[in-house]
Amino acid sequence: MIAFLSDFGPGSPYVGQVHAVIELLSGGKVKVVDLAHDIPSFSIHAGAYILYSSLRLFKRGTVFLVVVDPGVGSNREPIAVQTRNYFFVGPNNGVLWPVIERDGFVKAVILDNDRFWLKPTSYTFHGRDIFAPAATMLALGVDIESLGSPLSIDRLVQLDIRRVREVDDGYCLDVIHIDKFGNVALSATREDTILENVCVDGHTIICIRNDCIRAKCVKTFSEAKPGELTVYYNSFDFVELAVYMGSAAEKLSITGGDEICMKRPRV
């Protein structure tokens, strides 16, 4: 099975073309699950977050085809990686690093064996012409080492989607993903015990740039009033901001990459 993640956009012909290549090369033998195609354009952090958060739901041996590739055609390497339980195909730009670190590195290759490339090969669509054929071959049981030259773990671009900066009375986190509802995922998980430390009497203080606002600490949206800002652990166990029946991103004018600070209220 191939799980396909990209920033191509829903309904994009690029998605259909990648499906067509997989169908052509596998003779219909490989199932494709479209994990998501609405990753914000060029957002490596958002792609890494969705991939990391979805990993545990897929069976052992799944091949993840990841095309969030703003550096396509440059000197960034097209790679395939084997971890303890999965395979990953995509650009060496950091988007794969969190799942490699989580599942455990086994081996990797640069996809430089052009015998497996779709011909003619485009300089601007490696997702279709290099990544999709490689993912198909892995899903059919081809040895990863036949796809290209060995790549050591120290040559993989690293990316951290879990970053916590401690400040007076709290912590600062990065915005790593904003979903269609305007819910804002931040760079900490339940393991970091952020909310346990910044929530006092069911509330915390959220600061972005020079503005601060009170937020309710909840387990689910319905504990808040419509329009009220909330903070909680989302279904992926990351810290998230939301406005019940509204958009936290719009309410706080948040964009990807912003830093959000959470502080204990003074009582």
SEDO-907184 format. One line per field, with one value per atom (N, C-alpha, C): residue in one letter; x, y, z; residue number from 1. Coordinates in Angstrom, 1 decimal. Atoms other than C-alpha are relative to their C-alpha. Layout:
% residues N
residuo = A|...
x = X|...
y = Y|...
z = Z|...
num = NUM|...
% end
This chain:
% residues 267
residuo = M|M|M|I|I|I|A|A|A|F|F|F|L|L|L|S|S|S|D|D|D|F|F|F|G|G|G|P|P|P|G|G|G|S|S|S|P|P|P|Y|Y|Y|V|V|V|G|G|G|Q|Q|Q|V|V|V|H|H|H|A|A|A|V|V|V|I|I|I|E|E|E|L|L|L|L|L|L|S|S|S|G|G|G|G|G|G|K|K|K|V|V|V|K|K|K|V|V|V|V|V|V|D|D|D|L|L|L|A|A|A|H|H|H|D|D|D|I|I|I|P|P|P|S|S|S|F|F|F|S|S|S|I|I|I|H|H|H|A|A|A|G|G|G|A|A|A|Y|Y|Y|I|I|I|L|L|L|Y|Y|Y|S|S|S|S|S|S|L|L|L|R|R|R|L|L|L|F|F|F|K|K|K|R|R|R|G|G|G|T|T|T|V|V|V|F|F|F|L|L|L|V|V|V|V|V|V|V|V|V|D|D|D|P|P|P|G|G|G|V|V|V|G|G|G|S|S|S|N|N|N|R|R|R|E|E|E|P|P|P|I|I|I|A|A|A|V|V|V|Q|Q|Q|T|T|T|R|R|R|N|N|N|Y|Y|Y|F|F|F|F|F|F|V|V|V|G|G|G|P|P|P|N|N|N|N|N|N|G|G|G|V|V|V|L|L|L|W|W|W|P|P|P|V|V|V|I|I|I|E|E|E|R|R|R|D|D|D|G|G|G|F|F|F|V|V|V|K|K|K|A|A|A|V|V|V|I|I|I|L|L|L|D|D|D|N|N|N|D|D|D|R|R|R|F|F|F|W|W|W|L|L|L|K|K|K|P|P|P|T|T|T|S|S|S|Y|Y|Y|T|T|T|F|F|F|H|H|H|G|G|G|R|R|R|D|D|D|I|I|I|F|F|F|A|A|A|P|P|P|A|A|A|A|A|A|T|T|T|M|M|M|L|L|L|A|A|A|L|L|L|G|G|G|V|V|V|D|D|D|I|I|I|E|E|E|S|S|S|L|L|L|G|G|G|S|S|S|P|P|P|L|L|L|S|S|S|I|I|I|D|D|D|R|R|R|L|L|L|V|V|V|Q|Q|Q|L|L|L|D|D|D|I|I|I|R|R|R|R|R|R|V|V|V|R|R|R|E|E|E|V|V|V|D|D|D|D|D|D|G|G|G|Y|Y|Y|C|C|C|L|L|L|D|D|D|V|V|V|I|I|I|H|H|H|I|I|I|D|D|D|K|K|K|F|F|F|G|G|G|N|N|N|V|V|V|A|A|A|L|L|L|S|S|S|A|A|A|T|T|T|R|R|R|E|E|E|D|D|D|T|T|T|I|I|I|L|L|L|E|E|E|N|N|N|V|V|V|C|C|C|V|V|V|D|D|D|G|G|G|H|H|H|T|T|T|I|I|I|I|I|I|C|C|C|I|I|I|R|R|R|N|N|N|D|D|D|C|C|C|I|I|I|R|R|R|A|A|A|K|K|K|C|C|C|V|V|V|K|K|K|T|T|T|F|F|F|S|S|S|E|E|E|A|A|A|K|K|K|P|P|P|G|G|G|E|E|E|L|L|L|T|T|T|V|V|V|Y|Y|Y|Y|Y|Y|N|N|N|S|S|S|F|F|F|D|D|D|F|F|F|V|V|V|E|E|E|L|L|L|A|A|A|V|V|V|Y|Y|Y|M|M|M|G|G|G|S|S|S|A|A|A|A|A|A|E|E|E|K|K|K|L|L|L|S|S|S|I|I|I|T|T|T|G|G|G|G|G|G|D|D|D|E|E|E|I|I|I|C|C|C|M|M|M|K|K|K|R|R|R|P|P|P|R|R|R|V|V|V
x = 0.8|0.0|0.9|-0.7|1.1|-0.9|0.7|0.0|0.6|-0.4|0.2|-0.3|0.2|0.7|0.7|-0.6|1.3|-0.6|0.6|0.7|-0.6|0.6|-0.8|-1.3|1.3|-4.2|-1.1|1.1|-7.6|-0.4|0.5|-8.7|1.1|-1.1|-5.3|0.3|-0.4|-4.4|1.3|-1.2|-1.0|-0.2|0.4|-2.6|-0.4|0.4|-4.3|1.1|-1.2|-1.1|0.8|-0.8|0.8|-0.8|0.8|-2.1|0.1|-0.1|-1.9|1.3|-1.3|1.8|0.1|0.1|1.3|-0.8|0.9|-1.5|0.7|-0.6|0.5|1.2|-1.2|3.7|-0.3|0.4|1.9|-1.0|1.0|-0.7|-1.2|1.1|-3.3|0.1|-0.2|-1.7|0.3|-0.4|-0.9|-1.2|1.1|-3.6|0.6|-0.4|-3.2|-1.0|0.9|-4.6|0.5|-0.3|-4.7|-0.1|0.0|-3.6|-0.4|0.4|-3.9|0.7|-0.6|-3.3|-0.2|0.2|-4.2|1.0|-1.1|-0.9|0.3|-0.3|-0.2|1.2|-1.1|2.0|1.3|-1.4|5.7|0.2|-0.1|5.0|0.6|-0.7|7.6|-0.4|0.3|6.7|-1.4|1.4|2.9|0.0|0.0|3.7|0.6|-0.6|6.0|-0.9|0.9|3.4|-1.1|1.0|0.6|0.5|-0.6|2.9|0.3|-0.4|4.2|-1.3|1.3|0.6|-0.8|0.8|-0.8|0.7|-0.8|2.0|-0.6|0.5|0.5|-1.2|1.3|-2.7|0.2|-0.3|-1.0|0.7|-0.6|0.0|1.5|-1.5|3.6|0.2|-0.4|5.2|-0.6|0.6|3.2|1.1|-0.9|5.1|-0.6|0.5|4.7|0.6|-0.5|5.0|-0.3|0.1|5.6|0.5|-0.5|5.7|-0.4|0.0|6.1|1.4|-1.3|9.0|0.3|-0.3|9.7|1.3|-1.3|13.3|0.1|0.0|12.3|0.9|-0.9|15.0|1.3|-1.2|17.6|1.0|-0.9|20.5|-0.5|0.6|18.2|-0.1|0.0|18.3|-1.4|1.2|15.4|0.4|-0.4|15.5|-1.1|0.9|13.9|0.7|-0.5|14.2|-0.8|0.6|13.5|0.2|0.0|12.6|-0.4|0.3|11.8|-1.3|1.3|8.2|-0.5|0.5|7.8|1.0|-0.8|9.2|-0.5|0.4|9.3|0.8|-0.6|9.9|-0.3|0.3|10.3|1.3|-1.2|12.7|0.8|-0.9|15.7|0.0|0.1|14.4|-0.5|0.4|13.5|-1.4|1.4|9.8|-0.1|0.0|10.7|0.6|-0.8|12.9|-0.7|0.7|10.4|-0.5|0.4|9.0|1.1|-1.2|12.4|0.6|-0.5|13.5|-0.9|1.0|10.3|0.0|0.2|10.2|1.4|-1.3|14.0|0.6|-0.7|16.4|0.5|-0.6|17.4|1.0|-0.9|18.8|-0.7|0.5|18.4|0.8|-0.7|19.3|-0.4|0.3|19.5|-0.6|0.7|17.1|0.7|-0.8|19.8|0.1|0.0|19.2|-1.2|1.0|17.4|-0.7|0.8|16.3|-1.4|1.3|13.4|-0.8|0.7|12.5|-1.0|1.0|9.5|0.7|-0.7|10.8|-1.1|-1.0|11.0|-0.2|0.1|11.8|0.0|0.1|10.7|0.9|-0.8|13.0|-0.9|0.9|9.9|-1.1|1.1|7.7|0.7|-0.6|9.9|-1.0|1.0|6.8|-0.6|0.6|5.4|1.1|-1.0|8.6|1.1|-1.1|11.0|-0.6|0.5|9.1|-1.0|1.1|6.0|0.5|-0.6|8.0|0.7|-0.7|10.2|-0.9|0.9|7.3|-0.7|0.6|5.6|0.9|-1.0|8.7|0.1|-0.1|8.9|-1.2|1.3|5.2|-0.1|0.0|5.8|1.1|-1.0|8.7|1.4|-1.3|11.7|0.9|-1.0|14.8|0.3|-0.3|15.4|1.4|-1.4|19.1|0.1|-0.1|18.4|-0.5|0.5|16.8|1.0|-1.0|20.0|1.2|-1.3|23.2|-0.3|0.2|23.5|0.1|0.0|22.8|0.0|-0.2|24.0|-1.0|1.0|21.7|0.5|-0.5|24.0|-0.1|0.2|23.3|-1.5|1.4|19.5|-0.2|0.3|18.2|-1.0|0.8|16.8|-1.0|1.0|13.6|-0.7|0.6|12.2|-1.4|1.3|8.4|-0.4|0.2|8.6|1.0|-1.0|10.2|-0.8|0.5|9.5|1.1|-0.9|11.2|-0.6|0.4|10.9|0.2|-0.1|10.2|-0.6|0.6|9.1|-1.5|1.5|5.7|-0.6|0.6|5.4|0.9|-0.8|6.6|-0.4|0.3|6.8|0.1|0.0|5.9|-0.2|0.2|5.8|-1.3|1.1|2.8|0.4|-0.4|3.2|-1.1|1.1|-0.2|-1.3|1.3|-3.5|-1.0|0.9|-6.4|-1.1|1.0|-9.5|-1.0|0.9|-11.4|0.7|-0.7|-8.7|0.6|-0.6|-7.5|1.5|-1.4|-3.8|0.8|-0.8|-1.5|1.4|-1.2|1.6|1.1|-1.2|5.1|0.3|-0.2|4.5|-1.1|1.0|2.7|-0.3|0.4|1.1|1.2|-1.2|4.5|0.7|-0.7|5.8|-0.7|0.8|3.1|-0.1|0.1|2.7|-1.3|1.3|-1.0|-0.1|0.0|-0.5|0.8|-0.8|2.0|-0.5|0.4|0.3|-1.4|1.4|-3.3|-0.3|0.3|-4.5|-1.5|1.5|-8.2|-0.7|0.7|-9.0|0.3|-0.3|-7.4|1.5|-1.4|-4.1|0.0|-0.1|-2.8|0.8|-0.6|-2.0|0.5|-0.6|0.4|0.6|-0.6|1.3|0.4|-0.6|3.6|-0.2|0.1|2.6|-1.4|1.4|-1.0|-0.2|0.3|-2.2|-1.5|1.4|-5.6|-0.2|0.3|-7.1|-0.7|0.6|-8.0|-0.4|0.5|-9.9|0.6|-0.6|-8.2|-1.1|1.1|-10.5|0.5|-0.2|-10.7|-0.6|0.7|-13.1|-0.7|0.5|-14.7|-1.2|1.3|-18.1|0.0|-0.1|-16.8|0.1|-0.1|-16.5|-1.3|1.1|-19.0|0.4|-0.3|-19.3|0.8|-0.9|-16.5|1.1|-1.0|-14.4|1.3|-1.3|-10.7|0.3|-0.4|-9.6|1.3|-1.2|-6.5|-0.1|0.2|-6.3|1.0|-0.8|-4.5|-0.9|0.8|-5.8|0.0|0.1|-6.5|1.3|-1.4|-2.8|0.9|-0.7|-1.8|0.9|-0.8|-0.3|-0.9|0.7|-1.2|-0.6|0.7|-3.8|-0.9|0.9|-5.7|-1.2|1.2|-9.3|-1.0|1.2|-12.3|-1.2|1.2|-15.5|-1.0|0.9|-17.7|0.7|-0.7|-15.0|1.4|-1.3|-11.4|1.0|-1.0|-8.5|1.0|-1.0|-6.2|-0.5|0.5|-8.5|-0.1|0.2|-9.2|1.3|-1.3|-5.5|0.9|-0.8|-4.3|1.3|-1.1|-2.0|0.3|-0.5|0.0|1.0|-1.0|2.3|1.3|-1.3|5.6|0.0|0.1|4.4|0.4|-0.3|5.6|-1.2|1.0|2.9|0.5|-0.4|3.6|-1.2|1.1|1.5|0.5|-0.5|1.8|-1.1|0.9|0.3|-0.6|0.6|-2.3|0.4|-0.3|-1.5|-1.3|1.2|-3.9|0.2
y = -1.2|0.0|1.2|-1.3|3.6|1.0|-1.1|6.5|1.3|-1.1|9.7|1.3|-1.3|13.1|1.1|-1.0|16.3|1.4|-1.4|20.1|0.4|-0.2|19.7|0.7|-0.5|20.7|-1.0|1.0|18.8|0.3|-0.1|18.1|0.4|-0.4|18.9|-1.1|1.0|17.1|-0.7|0.6|16.4|-1.3|1.2|14.0|-1.1|1.0|12.2|-0.6|0.5|11.9|-1.0|0.9|10.4|-1.4|1.2|7.9|-0.8|0.7|7.0|-0.7|0.6|6.3|-1.3|1.1|4.0|-1.1|1.0|2.2|-0.6|0.5|1.9|-1.0|0.8|0.5|-1.2|1.1|-1.8|-0.9|0.8|-3.1|-0.1|0.0|-2.2|-0.8|0.9|-4.3|0.8|-0.8|-1.4|0.9|-0.9|0.3|1.3|-1.4|4.1|0.6|-0.8|6.0|1.4|-1.5|9.8|0.5|-0.4|10.9|1.5|-1.5|14.7|0.6|-0.8|17.0|1.5|-1.4|20.3|0.6|-0.6|20.9|1.4|-1.3|24.6|0.0|0.1|25.2|0.3|-0.1|24.7|-0.1|0.1|24.1|-1.3|1.2|21.5|-0.4|0.3|21.8|-0.6|0.6|21.2|-1.4|1.4|18.2|-1.0|0.8|16.8|-0.3|0.2|17.3|-1.0|0.9|15.5|-1.4|1.3|12.7|-0.7|0.5|12.3|-0.4|0.2|12.5|-1.2|1.1|9.8|-1.3|1.2|7.2|-1.2|1.2|4.9|-0.6|0.6|4.4|-0.9|0.8|2.6|-1.3|1.3|-1.0|-0.1|0.2|-2.2|-0.3|0.2|-2.1|1.0|-1.1|0.9|0.9|-0.9|3.1|1.4|-1.4|6.8|0.8|-0.8|8.9|1.5|-1.3|12.5|1.0|-1.0|15.4|1.4|-1.4|18.7|0.4|0.0|19.7|1.4|-1.3|23.5|0.1|0.0|22.6|-0.9|0.9|20.4|0.5|-0.4|20.5|0.6|-0.6|21.9|-1.1|1.1|20.0|-0.8|0.9|18.6|-1.4|1.4|14.8|-0.6|0.8|12.6|-1.3|1.1|9.8|-1.0|1.0|6.6|-0.5|0.4|5.6|-1.2|1.1|2.4|0.2|0.0|2.5|-1.3|1.3|-0.3|-0.6|0.5|-0.5|0.5|-0.6|1.6|0.4|-0.5|3.0|1.5|-1.3|6.7|0.5|-0.5|8.3|1.5|-1.4|12.0|0.8|-0.9|15.0|0.0|-0.1|15.2|1.5|-1.4|18.6|0.1|0.0|17.6|-0.5|0.4|16.7|-1.5|1.4|13.0|-0.2|0.2|13.5|-0.4|0.3|13.5|-1.5|1.4|10.1|-1.0|0.9|8.6|-0.1|0.0|9.7|-0.8|0.7|8.3|-1.5|1.5|4.9|-0.7|0.6|4.3|-0.3|0.1|4.6|-1.4|1.2|1.4|0.2|-0.3|2.5|1.0|-1.0|5.1|0.0|-0.1|5.6|1.3|-1.1|8.5|-0.6|0.6|7.8|0.4|-0.4|8.1|-1.2|1.0|4.8|0.3|-0.5|6.3|-1.1|1.1|2.8|0.0|0.0|3.3|1.3|-1.2|6.8|-0.1|-0.1|7.6|0.9|-0.7|8.8|0.5|-0.9|11.5|0.5|-0.5|12.9|1.5|-1.5|16.4|0.5|-0.6|18.7|0.6|-0.7|20.2|-0.9|0.9|17.1|-1.3|1.2|14.6|-0.9|0.8|13.5|-1.0|0.9|11.9|-0.9|0.7|10.9|-0.8|0.7|9.8|-0.6|0.5|9.5|-1.1|0.9|7.7|-1.4|1.3|5.0|-0.7|0.6|4.4|-0.6|0.5|4.1|-1.2|1.2|1.7|-1.2|1.1|-0.5|-0.6|0.4|-0.6|-0.7|0.7|-1.5|-1.3|1.3|-4.3|-1.0|0.9|-5.7|0.1|-0.2|-4.4|0.5|-0.3|-4.1|1.5|-1.5|-0.4|0.3|-0.2|-0.8|0.0|0.1|-1.4|1.4|-1.2|2.1|1.1|-1.1|4.1|-0.2|0.0|4.9|0.1|0.0|4.4|1.5|-1.3|7.5|-0.2|0.2|7.7|0.9|-0.7|9.0|1.5|-1.3|12.0|1.0|-0.9|13.3|0.4|-0.4|13.5|1.3|-1.3|17.0|-0.2|0.1|17.3|1.2|-1.0|19.2|-0.4|0.2|19.6|0.6|-0.5|19.9|0.1|-0.1|19.7|0.9|-1.0|22.9|0.7|-0.7|24.3|1.0|-1.0|27.5|0.5|-0.4|28.2|1.5|-1.4|31.8|0.2|-0.3|33.5|-0.3|0.4|32.0|-0.8|0.8|29.8|-0.5|0.5|28.6|0.6|-0.5|29.7|-1.2|1.1|27.3|0.6|-0.3|27.4|-0.4|0.4|27.3|-0.9|0.9|24.2|-0.5|0.3|23.7|0.7|-0.6|25.5|-0.7|0.8|23.4|0.9|-0.7|24.4|0.7|-0.6|25.3|1.1|-1.1|27.7|-0.4|0.5|25.4|0.0|-0.3|26.1|-1.0|1.0|23.2|0.6|-0.6|24.1|-1.1|0.9|22.5|-0.7|0.8|20.5|-1.0|1.1|17.3|-0.2|0.3|15.9|-0.4|0.5|14.4|1.2|-1.2|18.0|0.7|-0.5|18.7|1.5|-1.5|22.3|0.5|-0.5|22.7|-0.3|0.2|21.1|1.0|-1.1|23.9|1.4|-1.4|26.9|0.3|-0.2|26.3|0.2|-0.2|27.8|0.3|-0.2|27.5|-0.1|0.2|26.3|1.0|-1.0|29.2|0.2|-0.4|30.4|1.2|-1.3|33.5|-0.4|0.2|33.3|1.3|-1.2|35.9|-0.3|0.0|36.6|1.4|-1.3|39.4|0.8|-0.7|42.1|0.0|0.1|41.1|-1.3|1.2|38.7|-0.1|0.2|37.1|-1.2|1.1|34.8|-1.2|1.2|31.2|-1.0|1.1|28.4|-1.3|1.3|25.1|-1.1|1.0|22.3|-1.3|1.3|18.7|-0.1|0.0|19.3|1.3|-1.3|22.3|0.4|-0.3|22.0|0.5|-0.6|23.0|1.5|-1.4|26.5|0.6|-0.7|29.1|0.4|-0.4|30.0|1.3|-1.2|32.4|0.1|0.0|31.6|-0.7|0.6|30.9|-1.1|1.1|27.5|-0.6|0.7|25.4|-1.4|1.4|21.6|-0.8|1.0|18.5|-0.6|0.5|17.6|-1.5|1.5|14.1|-0.6|0.5|13.8|0.2|-0.3|14.8|1.2|-1.2|18.1|1.1|-1.2|21.4|0.8|-0.7|23.3|1.1|-1.1|26.5|-0.1|0.0|26.7|1.0|-0.8|29.0|-0.8|0.8|27.1|0.7|-0.5|27.6|1.3|-1.1|30.0|-0.4|0.3|30.3|0.7|-0.6|30.8|0.8|-0.7|31.7|1.4|-1.3|34.6|0.9|-0.8|35.7|0.6|-0.5|36.1|0.4|-0.3|36.8|-0.8|0.9|33.8|-0.6|0.7|32.4|-1.0|1.1|29.4|0.6|-0.4|29.9|1.0|-0.9|32.4|-0.7|0.5|32.0|0.4|-0.2|31.6|-0.2|0.2|32.1|-0.3|0.4|30.5|0.2|-0.4|31.9|-0.3|0.2|31.1|1.3|-1.3|33.7|0.3|-0.5|35.8|0.0|0.1|35.1|0.8
z = 0.0|0.0|0.0|0.1|-0.8|0.7|-0.6|1.4|-0.6|0.8|-0.7|0.7|-0.7|0.9|-0.9|0.8|-1.0|0.3|0.0|-1.3|-1.3|1.4|-4.8|0.0|-0.1|-3.6|-0.4|0.3|-3.7|-1.5|1.3|-7.2|-1.0|0.9|-8.7|-1.0|1.0|-12.0|0.4|-0.4|-10.5|0.9|-0.8|-8.0|-0.9|0.9|-10.8|-0.8|0.8|-12.8|0.8|-0.8|-9.9|0.2|-0.1|-9.4|-1.3|1.3|-13.1|-0.2|0.1|-12.9|0.9|-0.9|-9.9|-0.6|0.6|-11.7|-1.2|1.2|-14.9|0.4|-0.3|-13.3|0.9|-0.9|-10.8|-0.6|0.6|-13.1|0.8|-0.9|-10.6|1.3|-1.1|-7.9|1.3|-1.2|-5.5|0.4|-0.5|-3.4|0.4|-0.4|-2.9|0.9|-0.9|0.1|-0.1|0.0|-0.3|1.4|-1.4|3.1|0.1|0.1|2.3|-1.2|1.1|-0.6|0.2|-0.3|1.1|0.9|-0.7|2.8|-0.6|0.6|2.5|-0.9|1.0|-0.5|0.6|-0.4|0.2|1.5|-1.5|4.0|0.4|-0.4|4.9|1.4|-1.4|8.6|0.1|-0.1|8.0|-0.6|0.5|5.8|0.9|-1.0|8.4|1.2|-1.1|11.1|-0.4|0.4|9.2|-0.2|0.1|8.3|1.3|-1.4|11.9|0.7|-0.8|13.3|-0.5|0.6|10.9|0.0|0.1|11.1|0.6|-0.8|13.7|-0.5|0.6|11.7|-1.1|1.2|8.9|0.3|-0.3|8.8|-0.4|0.3|8.8|-1.5|1.4|5.4|-1.0|0.8|4.1|-0.6|0.7|1.6|0.0|0.0|2.2|-1.1|1.1|-0.9|0.4|-0.6|0.3|-1.0|1.0|-2.2|0.5|-0.4|-0.4|-0.3|0.6|-2.5|-0.6|0.6|-2.9|-0.7|0.7|-4.0|-1.2|1.2|-6.9|-1.1|1.1|-9.6|0.4|-0.5|-7.3|0.4|-0.4|-5.7|1.2|-1.0|-3.0|-0.5|0.5|-3.2|0.1|-0.1|-4.1|0.7|-0.8|-1.5|0.3|-0.5|-0.3|1.3|-1.3|3.4|0.5|-0.7|5.2|1.5|-1.5|8.9|0.5|-0.6|11.3|-0.5|0.4|10.1|-1.4|1.2|7.0|-1.1|1.0|3.8|-0.3|0.4|2.8|-1.2|1.3|-0.6|-0.1|0.1|-1.1|0.0|0.0|-1.0|1.3|-1.2|1.4|0.4|-0.5|2.8|1.4|-1.4|6.3|0.3|-0.2|5.7|0.5|-0.5|6.4|1.3|-1.1|9.3|1.3|-1.2|12.2|0.1|-0.1|11.2|0.0|0.0|10.5|1.5|-1.4|14.0|0.9|-0.8|15.5|-0.2|0.3|13.8|0.0|0.0|13.7|-1.4|1.3|10.7|-0.2|0.4|8.9|-1.1|1.1|5.6|-1.0|1.0|2.8|-1.2|1.3|-0.8|-0.7|1.0|-3.3|-1.2|1.1|-6.1|-1.3|1.2|-8.8|-1.0|1.0|-10.6|-1.0|0.9|-13.6|-0.8|0.6|-14.8|0.5|-0.6|-12.5|-0.2|0.2|-13.6|-1.2|1.1|-15.8|-1.1|1.1|-19.2|-1.0|-0.4|-20.3|1.4|-1.4|-16.9|0.1|-0.2|-15.9|1.1|-1.0|-14.0|1.1|-0.9|-12.2|0.6|-0.5|-11.4|0.4|-0.5|-9.5|0.7|-0.7|-7.6|-1.0|1.0|-10.8|-0.6|0.8|-12.6|0.7|-0.8|-9.8|1.3|-1.3|-6.5|-0.2|0.1|-7.7|-0.5|0.4|-9.6|1.1|-1.1|-6.6|1.0|-1.0|-4.2|-0.5|0.6|-6.6|0.1|0.0|-6.8|1.5|-1.4|-3.0|0.4|-0.4|-2.6|-0.7|0.7|-5.1|0.5|-0.6|-3.0|-0.5|0.5|-4.9|1.2|-1.1|-2.6|-0.2|0.0|-1.7|-0.5|0.4|-2.4|-1.5|1.5|-6.1|-0.6|0.5|-6.4|-0.1|0.1|-6.0|1.0|-0.8|-4.1|1.5|-1.4|-0.3|0.5|-0.6|1.8|1.6|-1.5|5.5|0.7|-0.8|8.2|0.3|-0.3|8.9|-1.2|1.2|5.3|-0.1|0.0|6.0|0.6|-0.6|6.5|1.1|-1.2|10.0|0.1|-0.2|10.9|1.3|-1.3|14.4|0.0|-0.1|14.7|1.5|-1.4|18.5|0.6|-0.6|19.9|1.1|-1.2|23.3|0.5|-0.6|24.5|1.3|-1.3|28.2|0.2|-0.4|29.3|1.4|-1.3|32.5|0.0|-0.2|33.6|-1.1|1.0|30.6|-1.1|1.1|27.2|-1.3|1.3|23.6|-1.0|1.0|20.7|-1.4|1.4|16.9|-0.5|0.8|14.7|-1.1|1.1|12.6|-0.9|1.0|11.0|0.4|-0.2|10.6|-0.9|0.9|9.4|-0.6|0.7|7.4|0.9|-1.0|10.6|0.7|-0.7|11.7|1.3|-1.2|14.5|-0.2|0.1|15.2|0.8|-0.7|16.0|0.3|-0.5|18.0|0.3|0.0|18.4|1.3|-1.2|21.6|0.1|-0.2|22.6|1.4|-1.3|25.6|0.9|-0.7|26.6|0.6|-0.5|27.1|1.2|-1.2|29.8|0.1|0.1|28.6|0.8|-0.6|29.6|1.5|-1.5|33.0|0.7|-0.7|33.7|-0.2|0.3|32.2|0.3|-0.3|33.0|1.5|-1.4|36.3|0.1|-0.1|37.3|-1.3|1.3|33.8|-1.0|1.0|32.0|-0.2|0.2|30.5|-0.8|0.8|28.7|-1.3|1.3|25.0|-0.6|0.5|23.6|-1.4|1.4|19.9|-0.3|0.2|19.0|1.3|-1.3|21.6|0.6|-0.5|22.1|0.8|-0.9|24.9|0.2|-0.2|25.4|0.9|-0.9|27.9|-0.8|0.7|26.7|1.1|-0.9|28.3|-0.3|0.1|28.9|0.0|0.2|27.7|-0.5|0.6|26.7|-1.4|1.2|23.9|-0.2|0.4|22.0|0.8|-0.6|23.6|1.4|-1.4|27.0|0.0|0.1|25.7|-0.6|0.6|24.6|-1.5|1.4|20.8|0.0|0.1|19.9|1.0|-1.1|23.0|-0.5|0.3|22.5|1.0|-0.8|23.8|-0.3|0.2|24.2|0.5|-0.3|24.4|-0.7|0.8|23.2|-1.1|1.1|19.8|-0.2|0.2|18.4|-0.3|0.2|17.5|1.2|-1.2|21.0|0.0|0.0|20.0|0.6|-0.6|21.8|-1.2|1.1|19.7|0.6|-0.3|19.8|-0.9|0.8|18.6|0.6|-0.4|18.7|-0.2|0.2|19.3|-1.0|1.1|16.2|-0.7|0.7|14.8|-0.3|0.5|13.7|0.9|-0.8|16.1|-0.8|0.9|13.2|-0.4|0.3|12.2|1.2|-1.2|15.7|0.5|-0.4|16.5|-1.1|1.2|13.0|-0.1|-0.1|13.1|-1.4|1.3|10.1|0.4|-0.2|9.7|0.3|-0.4|11.4|1.1|-1.1|14.0|1.3|-1.3|17.6|1.0|-1.0|20.3|1.4|-1.4|24.0|0.9|-0.9|26.7|1.4|-1.3|30.2|1.1|-1.1|33.6|0.4|-0.4|34.6|1.4|-1.3|37.6|0.9|-0.9|40.5|1.3
num = 1|1|1|2|2|2|3|3|3|4|4|4|5|5|5|6|6|6|7|7|7|8|8|8|9|9|9|10|10|10|11|11|11|12|12|12|13|13|13|14|14|14|15|15|15|16|16|16|17|17|17|18|18|18|19|19|19|20|20|20|21|21|21|22|22|22|23|23|23|24|24|24|25|25|25|26|26|26|27|27|27|28|28|28|29|29|29|30|30|30|31|31|31|32|32|32|33|33|33|34|34|34|35|35|35|36|36|36|37|37|37|38|38|38|39|39|39|40|40|40|41|41|41|42|42|42|43|43|43|44|44|44|45|45|45|46|46|46|47|47|47|48|48|48|49|49|49|50|50|50|51|51|51|52|52|52|53|53|53|54|54|54|55|55|55|56|56|56|57|57|57|58|58|58|59|59|59|60|60|60|61|61|61|62|62|62|63|63|63|64|64|64|65|65|65|66|66|66|67|67|67|68|68|68|69|69|69|70|70|70|71|71|71|72|72|72|73|73|73|74|74|74|75|75|75|76|76|76|77|77|77|78|78|78|79|79|79|80|80|80|81|81|81|82|82|82|83|83|83|84|84|84|85|85|85|86|86|86|87|87|87|88|88|88|89|89|89|90|90|90|91|91|91|92|92|92|93|93|93|94|94|94|95|95|95|96|96|96|97|97|97|98|98|98|99|99|99|100|100|100|101|101|101|102|102|102|103|103|103|104|104|104|105|105|105|106|106|106|107|107|107|108|108|108|109|109|109|110|110|110|111|111|111|112|112|112|113|113|113|114|114|114|115|115|115|116|116|116|117|117|117|118|118|118|119|119|119|120|120|120|121|121|121|122|122|122|123|123|123|124|124|124|125|125|125|126|126|126|127|127|127|128|128|128|129|129|129|130|130|130|131|131|131|132|132|132|133|133|133|134|134|134|135|135|135|136|136|136|137|137|137|138|138|138|139|139|139|140|140|140|141|141|141|142|142|142|143|143|143|144|144|144|145|145|145|146|146|146|147|147|147|148|148|148|149|149|149|150|150|150|151|151|151|152|152|152|153|153|153|154|154|154|155|155|155|156|156|156|157|157|157|158|158|158|159|159|159|160|160|160|161|161|161|162|162|162|163|163|163|164|164|164|165|165|165|166|166|166|167|167|167|168|168|168|169|169|169|170|170|170|171|171|171|172|172|172|173|173|173|174|174|174|175|175|175|176|176|176|177|177|177|178|178|178|179|179|179|180|180|180|181|181|181|182|182|182|183|183|183|184|184|184|185|185|185|186|186|186|187|187|187|188|188|188|189|189|189|190|190|190|191|191|191|192|192|192|193|193|193|194|194|194|195|195|195|196|196|196|197|197|197|198|198|198|199|199|199|200|200|200|201|201|201|202|202|202|203|203|203|204|204|204|205|205|205|206|206|206|207|207|207|208|208|208|209|209|209|210|210|210|211|211|211|212|212|212|213|213|213|214|214|214|215|215|215|216|216|216|217|217|217|218|218|218|219|219|219|220|220|220|221|221|221|222|222|222|223|223|223|224|224|224|225|225|225|226|226|226|227|227|227|228|228|228|229|229|229|230|230|230|231|231|231|232|232|232|233|233|233|234|234|234|235|235|235|236|236|236|237|237|237|238|238|238|239|239|239|240|240|240|241|241|241|242|242|242|243|243|243|244|244|244|245|245|245|246|246|246|247|247|247|248|248|248|249|249|249|250|250|250|251|251|251|252|252|252|253|253|253|254|254|254|255|255|255|256|256|256|257|257|257|258|258|258|259|259|259|260|260|260|261|261|261|262|262|262|263|263|263|264|264|264|265|265|265|266|266|266|267|267|267
% end
